[in-house]
Amino acid sequence: MVKASHRLFWLPAVPVVAAVVASALFFAQHGFGGGHGRYDVALGILSLPGILLVEYLPLPENISDFVLVILVPGVFNIVL
């Protein structure tokens, strides 16, 4: 059993790496394109499952795309 735990030591880093890669893609395309940008599909996939929960949060209307698409889902994924 000790060997199995050594193989999975990197598992908690997966959501952090996904959020960092999503941030890089977000800034590479200069924001979120509303589904029409070059990396929008990749951003959505990297933000799963946390991006599905953002719709149900009581957030203000003037919040930036970075917070909605990258930051909040990334925090959800790290906590999960």
Stockholm file with secondary structure:
# STOCKHOLM 1.0

chainA/1-80         MVKASHRLFWLPAVPVVAAVVASALFFAQHGFGGGHGRYDVALGILSLPGILLVEYLPLPENISDFVLVILVPGVFNIVL
#=GR chainA/1-80 SS CHHHHHHTTTGGGHHHHHHHHHHHHHHHTTSCCTTCSTTHHHHHHHTTTHHHHGGGSCCCTTCCHHIIIIIHHHHHHHHC
#=GC SS_cons        CHHHHHHTTTGGGHHHHHHHHHHHHHHHTTSCCTTCSTTHHHHHHHTTTHHHHGGGSCCCTTCCHHIIIIIHHHHHHHHC
//
